[in-house]
Amino acid sequence: MHDGADPVVDQDEAPLRPRRKGIYILPNLFTLAALFGGFYAIVMAMNGQFDRAAYGIFIAAVLDSLDGRVARMTNTQSAFGEQMDSLSDMVSFGAAPALIVYEWALKGLGKLGWIAAFVYCSGAALRLARFNTNIAIVDKRFFQGLPSPAAAALIIGFIWVMDEAGFKGVSRIDWLAWCAFALTLYAGLTMVTNVPFYSFKDVSFKRTVPFIVIVAIALGISVITIHPPLVLFGLFLVYGASGYAVYVYRKVKGRPVSVIATSTDEPDEHGLHH
């Protein structure tokens, strides 16, 4: 007969509460700092300070290149960090450059201006989504399409050069607004192409290098300091065209141009394999 007493629960058999997962601080600090750089750039552009907007984007690009390396070096990779990095990239290298170039030049072109800005912004989103889904099946030595930090540097570098040259009120200067329009479309569409761009991921900082390499790095830094806006824009302009040069070279030599190694998840995407 049931006496109404509560059953005794063995404390050893009580279910344990799942341990809360923490967040690694160091790599995510770099990611948050890169996000702040993109946000700062938008605010500066809204106030017409396009040189400071350029500083924000370029600093964000440097920080973005460091967070992944820091995570790998300190063994602090996490799924949270990967998602945070993608969201930060979308703001700093997708939305921010689109808004900045629109405010700087494209708003004078009416509908065509904001359409070009949207093409760039959506291109960055699509490129990041494709990168995340194809990360396990691509050749690590190459990016599939222009990486978003380089695309942002291409646009912001152009704005920085022209701002330093004294061009103000660019939305009322037709030829310069159309140049910005063409460059924005080029960067946005190149991000979603299958053109291979060298990733520099096979460069190891743990290996020894000849002394001349250090001398070349020192000379490179010296050249950049001569006129940072022009030199940096020139470097990213060359990089932004390098993928097409590699593509043509491989085509001429009869070599495969796709950076996709194997694909079993999406066999219908034939365009990725040619």
Secondary structure, DSSP 4 states (H G I P E B T S, - for coil): ----PPPPPPGGGSPPPPPPP---HHHHHHHHHHHHHHHHHHHHHHTT-HHHHHHHHHHHHHHHHHHHHHHHHTT---HHHHHHHHHHHIIIIIIHHHHHHHHHTGGGGTHHHHHHHHHHHHHHHHHHHHHHHHTTTB-TTEEES--HHHHHHHHHHHHHHHHHTT---GGG-HHHHHHHHHHHHHHHHHHTS--EEE--TT--TTS---HHHHHHHHHHHHHHHH-HHHHHHHHHHHHHHHHHHHHHHHHHHT-----B---SS-TT-GGGG-
